[in-house]
């Protein structure tokens, strides 16, 4: 009888200990969930709630920016030049996958000024072996074209500082990303107003592929935006959300073999 009582007491202690461990784990998970949703709330304050998707990327952009569509409206003739291409300078951006436009109030009596965001990717160049050389230097080509168009010396990407997001001072709920950054950017004029072309270049670390995915994010911003620091914060948070969804185009389906239409539907899509 005494032995049975002792076993019962031990059992109660073990159950209590297990319950304590379970409660502690629950509280830790609850705390992590709260911190994650607080992080999501911060993103929602600055960025679009839904990520824009292209051929091989997803990105949440600062909420002031609205997409520029590449499709002509119904009844309109097709346009020779992609309407997403820049208007601030005579330049054709290679690998353009997405473009957005915003309008910001300016300091003083300057009124408002247009701003743009462009996303370029070497994705299409990864389909052919003959394009490998150009694909490997894609971000450099983007920077060269822009610098030449605005009449500025061409920066060397390898000499630009690395910019890591999220910063070490903030808790990260996404993988760290490193960009080469050209900031405050290349000076330019648009409608006689001073602008800066700020460029962030990203190269995916993929040891399994000879040539990795490269993406350039180009912000064309007026110099004197009201509350520029708020926009800078939004840009930083947007950089955190960039995701490469596909390393390279799928292999073309053999004629008469599997794939065809289904393969194209699977590889297509996107908001642009």
Order of alpha helices (4+ residues) and beta strands (2+ residues): alpha-beta-beta-beta-beta-beta-alpha-alpha-beta-beta-beta-beta-alpha-beta-alpha
